[in-house]
Amino acid sequence: MQRPILRLVAQGNAWVAVFFILLGYVNSLKCIQQSRAGQTDAALGALASSAFRRTGRLVFPAAAVTILAWFACQLGAFQLALYSDAYWLRTTSPEPSSTWVHAIRDLGQELVATWLWFRNRYDQPQWALMFLLKGSLFVFMVLLVTVRTTPKFRAFAEFVLYAWSWSTGDFLVGTNVFAGMMLAELTLADLPRVDHAVIKYVPYLSATLALFLMSFPDEYYDWAPWSRQLHELASVLFPSRVQLGRAWPGIGAQILCYSICFSHSLRQALSQKFLVWLGGVSYSLYLLHGPLMRSVLAWLVFLPMSGFGEWVTPEDENYVASEGNDYIPLPGWPAFSFILPVFWAFLLLVVHLWSSKVEPKFAAVTIWVENLALGKKTGGTDSEALLPTHRCEKA
């Protein structure tokens, strides 16, 4: 798993960076298009509406999933994961509260902590939501200031903000979001076409380089020569005390997105029906995969093993003994080859049902809150309330 590109199967930082780049791209695309067409009033109206709705479309689904995960935790759904020989499951699965009164208090604390301290012990991946909201506000503020400027000036301002984020070491939000905004500018610009055969292969080479950079590990970089060399190069390129586990994967993700955008064949390859659908449900998948892994996946993997043989104590440097408890061992690879496809099919089914049945309810609630804030009559639907991923699909 220290091999470049192969380790991307488990390299979360790189795919988080892609999410932020697409956030900057999608949330700015329509406004930039209207600004370039001289429709500044329409752009300002759409910008104000999008800024309002973005908060609701992030907060309401996240709160609902947190409540469901909290309830499952109190009923003991995560108990098997707590005693499993799976480091991530074990360390991200919370204990039930001592009483229901304490449980309600704990729920309130985690609903607030998601947005103030970027943590949520009932659904650990929600740590990124505060940064997603921060990135959205970056986009809205920059567009608000530059919507009436020329495209060249706006692109220059985005580049300056990108450089500022680089110099301050903000490789989680700033560089990725502003790279996404600049990508939107480039896709709408009237760039000259180059039909030379060699040029057509450049995106493939840059995409390969991007996957290599995205593979930089968050820790233990000294275990392999390629990651040690990137670490040495980082001392020249990046400011001191930067988190390289965010910097290199972020730069790689930006190169990858630009490579895909400027390659017709790569765009075609990623426009398959299943991949487009997967992109449309990505936010639901992001919210639901954690609780389902700690419950359903843990049951599938460890429940059959809990009654056979002796439990084991993991022998690795990440393991910290806890009151002498042993843990339920992992099954063999033959069992995994059957369990993982079953779980993935179940997960995608749940995500599909959530996106088609539950997400429209959150869209309606968001519109209702907006109409209430504007003093309008409530009711009806609005296509603009779609999630950013759906707007991206239309674009």
SULKAMO-V205779 format. One record per residue. N is the residue number from 1. PSI is psi in radians with two decimals (999 if undefined). NEAR is the number of other ideal C-beta (glycine too) atoms within 12 Angstrom. D_FIRST is the distance of its C-alpha to the first C-alpha in Angstrom with 2 decimals. Layout:
{{N,PSI,NEAR,D_FIRST} {N,PSI,NEAR,D_FIRST}}
//
This chain:
{{1,0.02,16,0.00} {2,0.01,21,3.80} {3,2.39,19,5.41} {4,2.61,29,8.08} {5,-0.86,23,9.25} {6,-0.61,17,6.68} {7,-0.10,27,4.91} {8,-0.28,27,8.66} {9,-0.60,15,8.81} {10,0.36,17,8.35} {11,1.58,34,9.65} {12,-0.62,27,13.20} {13,-0.67,34,14.90} {14,-0.72,40,14.90} {15,-0.48,29,16.60} {16,-0.72,32,18.95} {17,-0.72,44,20.04} {18,-0.70,37,20.83} {19,-0.75,38,22.90} {20,-0.65,44,24.91} {21,-0.79,46,25.56} {22,-0.57,41,26.91} {23,-0.86,47,28.91} {24,-0.66,46,30.64} {25,-0.92,41,31.22} {26,-0.74,41,32.64} {27,-0.28,43,34.71} {28,-0.26,50,36.42} {29,-0.88,35,36.90} {30,-0.75,33,40.12} {31,-0.73,42,41.77} {32,-0.69,40,41.13} {33,-0.76,26,42.50} {34,-0.67,25,45.61} {35,-0.73,34,46.07} {36,-0.50,28,45.99} {37,0.03,16,48.59} {38,0.15,14,50.84} {39,1.09,19,50.47} {40,-0.64,24,49.86} {41,-0.76,16,51.67} {42,-0.65,19,49.63} {43,-0.73,30,46.41} {44,-0.67,22,47.46} {45,-0.80,20,48.32} {46,-0.63,32,45.04} {47,-0.77,36,43.20} {48,-0.73,22,45.12} {49,-0.76,29,44.50} {50,-0.70,36,40.76} {51,-0.67,29,40.38} {52,-0.81,28,42.22} {53,-0.52,37,40.41} {54,-0.70,36,36.89} {55,-0.82,28,37.31} {56,-0.69,31,38.58} {57,-0.30,42,35.93} {58,-0.77,36,33.22} {59,-0.85,29,35.11} {60,-0.87,32,36.76} {61,-0.68,36,33.83} {62,-0.73,38,31.63} {63,-0.69,30,34.53} {64,-0.76,28,35.08} {65,-0.66,40,31.51} {66,-0.76,38,31.70} {67,-0.75,27,34.99} {68,-0.77,27,33.69} {69,-0.68,41,30.66} {70,-0.80,34,33.12} {71,-0.74,25,35.48} {72,-0.68,31,32.84} {73,-0.77,33,31.78} {74,-0.49,26,35.43} {75,-0.02,16,35.84} {76,0.31,21,32.98} {77,-0.39,27,30.49} {78,0.07,38,27.55} {79,-0.69,26,28.73} {80,-0.67,31,26.55} {81,-0.57,40,23.37} {82,-0.46,28,24.75} {83,0.41,29,24.74} {84,2.69,37,21.52} {85,0.98,31,18.61} {86,1.89,32,16.32} {87,-0.84,19,15.84} {88,-0.77,21,16.07} {89,-0.76,33,18.92} {90,-0.70,31,20.70} {91,-0.24,21,20.73} {92,0.07,30,21.76} {93,2.10,34,24.39} {94,2.71,34,27.85} {95,2.59,21,30.71} {96,2.63,25,33.89} {97,2.77,24,36.68} {98,-0.63,11,39.56} {99,2.90,11,42.16} {100,-0.50,15,42.44} {101,-0.80,12,44.19} {102,-0.58,16,41.26} {103,-0.74,24,38.94} {104,-0.70,17,40.85} {105,-0.76,16,40.70} {106,-0.67,29,36.93} {107,-0.81,30,36.55} {108,-0.69,19,38.65} {109,-0.72,23,36.68} {110,-0.58,33,33.32} {111,-0.63,30,34.91} {112,-0.71,19,36.07} {113,-0.50,24,32.99} {114,-0.66,37,30.86} {115,-0.21,26,32.97} {116,-0.68,15,33.97} {117,0.29,16,31.11} {118,0.98,22,28.12} {119,2.63,24,27.27} {120,1.85,36,27.99} {121,-0.25,31,27.33} {122,-0.38,43,28.28} {123,1.45,42,25.83} {124,-0.68,34,23.22} {125,-0.22,35,21.87} {126,0.01,38,25.45} {127,-0.49,27,24.86} {128,-0.19,35,24.49} {129,-0.70,39,27.89} {130,-0.66,26,29.96} {131,-0.57,30,28.08} {132,-0.73,41,28.52} {133,-0.70,30,32.21} {134,-0.76,28,32.35} {135,-0.69,42,30.91} {136,-0.73,38,33.47} {137,-0.61,27,36.24} {138,-0.86,37,35.20} {139,-0.84,45,35.64} {140,-0.70,33,38.94} {141,-0.73,24,40.44} {142,-0.75,41,39.69} {143,-0.64,40,41.12} {144,-0.69,26,44.12} {145,-0.60,20,44.97} {146,0.07,33,44.41} {147,-0.48,35,45.48} {148,-0.01,21,48.88} {149,3.02,22,47.69} {150,2.70,18,47.14} {151,-0.65,29,43.74} {152,-0.74,14,43.43} {153,-0.74,18,44.13} {154,-0.73,34,41.68} {155,-0.68,29,38.89} {156,-0.74,20,39.83} {157,-0.70,26,39.75} {158,-0.67,38,36.25} {159,-0.72,24,35.10} {160,-0.74,20,36.80} {161,-0.62,34,35.07} {162,-0.82,34,31.68} {163,-0.66,19,32.53} {164,-0.76,19,33.77} {165,-0.69,36,30.55} {166,-0.82,26,28.62} {167,-0.47,18,31.06} {168,-0.02,20,30.83} {169,0.34,23,27.03} {170,1.38,30,26.92} {171,0.08,42,23.67} {172,-0.87,34,23.18} {173,-1.08,36,26.54} {174,-1.05,38,28.87} {175,-0.68,42,27.16} {176,-0.77,48,25.51} {177,-0.79,46,28.73} {178,-0.52,42,30.98} {179,-0.66,44,28.78} {180,-0.68,44,29.25} {181,-0.73,48,32.98} {182,-0.57,38,33.28} {183,-0.68,40,31.54} {184,-0.70,39,34.24} {185,-0.77,39,36.88} {186,-0.66,25,35.70} {187,-0.43,28,35.57} {188,-0.15,26,39.17} {189,2.69,20,40.45} {190,1.39,10,42.54} {191,2.56,12,40.40} {192,2.50,8,41.72} {193,2.39,10,40.24} {194,2.04,12,38.95} {195,0.21,9,39.00} {196,2.43,10,38.06} {197,-0.65,8,35.74} {198,-0.67,11,33.43} {199,-0.57,17,32.99} {200,-0.40,18,31.68} {201,-0.18,17,28.57} {202,-0.79,20,27.77} {203,-0.55,27,25.97} {204,-0.71,22,23.57} {205,-0.76,18,22.81} {206,-0.59,26,22.55} {207,-0.66,31,20.29} {208,-0.76,21,17.85} {209,-0.71,25,18.15} {210,-0.79,35,17.71} {211,-0.60,32,14.35} {212,-0.83,30,13.26} {213,-0.64,40,14.77} {214,-0.32,41,13.49} {215,-0.11,36,9.86} {216,2.23,43,11.13} {217,2.70,33,9.68} {218,-0.39,22,12.44} {219,2.92,17,12.29} {220,0.63,19,11.34} {221,-0.40,28,11.69} {222,0.04,16,13.43} {223,-0.25,16,10.65} {224,2.54,20,10.39} {225,-0.72,14,13.62} {226,-0.68,24,12.99} {227,-0.52,31,12.30} {228,-0.69,19,15.20} {229,-0.68,19,17.39} {230,-0.61,31,16.88} {231,-0.70,26,17.78} {232,-0.70,16,20.87} {233,-0.54,19,21.84} {234,-0.52,27,21.67} {235,-0.36,16,24.54} {236,-0.63,11,26.72} {237,-0.61,20,25.86} {238,2.71,29,25.47} {239,2.81,21,27.87} {240,2.70,14,27.36} {241,0.37,12,25.61} {242,2.63,25,23.65} {243,1.76,23,20.42} {244,-0.45,34,17.99} {245,-0.23,31,15.31} {246,-0.62,37,18.05} {247,-1.01,40,19.67} {248,-0.82,40,17.20} {249,-0.61,43,15.72} {250,-0.79,45,19.42} {251,-0.75,38,20.69} {252,-0.73,41,18.19} {253,-0.66,47,19.20} {254,-0.79,42,22.81} {255,-0.67,34,22.56} {256,-0.80,39,21.03} {257,-0.72,43,23.88} {258,-0.67,30,26.47} {259,-0.76,32,25.24} {260,-0.72,31,25.58} {261,-0.59,32,28.90} {262,0.37,27,30.46} {263,1.99,25,29.41} {264,-0.71,18,31.58} {265,-0.66,16,29.46} {266,-0.67,26,26.24} {267,-0.69,19,28.36} {268,-0.75,12,29.78} {269,-0.59,16,26.47} {270,0.15,24,25.42} {271,0.29,19,28.92} {272,2.64,12,28.65} {273,-0.77,11,30.42} {274,-0.72,13,27.51} {275,-0.66,18,25.39} {276,-0.74,21,28.52} {277,-0.73,21,29.09} {278,-0.68,24,25.55} {279,-0.60,30,26.14} {280,-0.49,27,29.49} {281,0.28,32,28.16} {282,-0.65,32,25.15} {283,-0.70,39,26.93} {284,-0.71,36,27.89} {285,-0.71,32,24.40} {286,-0.73,36,23.17} {287,-0.64,43,25.93} {288,-0.37,39,25.83} {289,-0.61,33,22.27} {290,-0.99,38,21.99} {291,-0.63,40,25.21} {292,-0.56,35,24.67} {293,-0.67,37,21.24} {294,-0.27,38,22.95} {295,-1.32,37,25.87} {296,-0.83,31,25.68} {297,-0.73,33,22.05} {298,-0.68,38,22.54} {299,-0.78,28,25.76} {300,-0.68,32,24.36} {301,-0.79,31,21.54} {302,-0.33,37,23.33} {303,-0.77,22,27.03} {304,-0.51,20,27.38} {305,-0.30,28,25.61} {306,-0.33,26,27.78} {307,0.13,12,30.80} {308,2.30,15,29.50} {309,-2.95,13,29.03} {310,2.54,13,28.24} {311,2.72,20,25.89} {312,2.77,21,23.26} {313,2.04,19,22.36} {314,2.37,24,18.60} {315,1.35,12,17.99} {316,2.84,13,15.48} {317,-0.22,9,16.45} {318,-0.27,15,16.02} {319,2.30,18,18.66} {320,2.12,15,22.23} {321,2.44,12,24.98} {322,1.70,15,27.34} {323,0.55,8,30.80} {324,0.19,9,29.65} {325,2.47,18,28.30} {326,2.97,20,26.03} {327,2.69,32,23.62} {328,2.21,32,23.50} {329,2.77,25,20.88} {330,2.56,25,18.35} {331,3.06,24,19.70} {332,2.99,14,18.38} {333,-0.59,10,16.39} {334,-0.68,9,19.80} {335,-0.71,21,20.74} {336,-0.68,20,17.63} {337,-0.37,12,18.36} {338,-0.72,17,21.76} {339,-0.78,27,21.24} {340,-0.79,21,18.69} {341,-0.65,14,20.95} {342,-0.79,19,23.94} {343,-0.73,25,22.58} {344,-0.70,22,21.57} {345,-0.75,16,25.08} {346,-0.77,23,26.67} {347,-0.81,30,24.84} {348,-0.57,24,25.88} {349,-0.80,21,29.36} {350,-0.74,29,29.76} {351,-0.73,30,28.55} {352,-0.79,22,31.03} {353,-0.69,17,33.84} {354,-0.78,30,33.12} {355,-0.65,32,33.15} {356,-0.51,18,36.28} {357,-0.65,15,38.26} {358,-0.76,25,37.28} {359,-0.70,33,36.23} {360,-0.51,25,39.71} {361,-0.73,21,41.24} {362,-0.62,32,39.34} {363,-0.73,29,40.48} {364,-0.70,23,44.03} {365,-0.73,25,43.84} {366,-0.76,33,42.59} {367,-0.71,31,45.49} {368,-0.76,24,47.91} {369,-0.72,22,46.94} {370,-0.79,28,47.26} {371,-0.65,23,50.65} {372,-0.73,16,51.75} {373,-0.57,17,50.86} {374,-0.08,16,52.74} {375,0.37,8,55.71} {376,2.87,15,55.33} {377,2.39,10,56.04} {378,2.84,18,52.98} {379,2.83,11,51.98} {380,-3.13,14,50.67} {381,2.93,17,47.34} {382,2.13,22,45.89} {383,-0.41,17,43.37} {384,-0.18,27,42.16} {385,0.02,31,40.72} {386,2.66,29,37.84} {387,2.71,40,34.35} {388,-0.61,36,32.95} {389,-0.61,29,30.58} {390,-0.68,27,33.71} {391,-0.62,29,35.55} {392,-0.70,32,32.72} {393,-0.71,22,33.03} {394,-0.72,17,36.75} {395,999,23,36.29}}
//
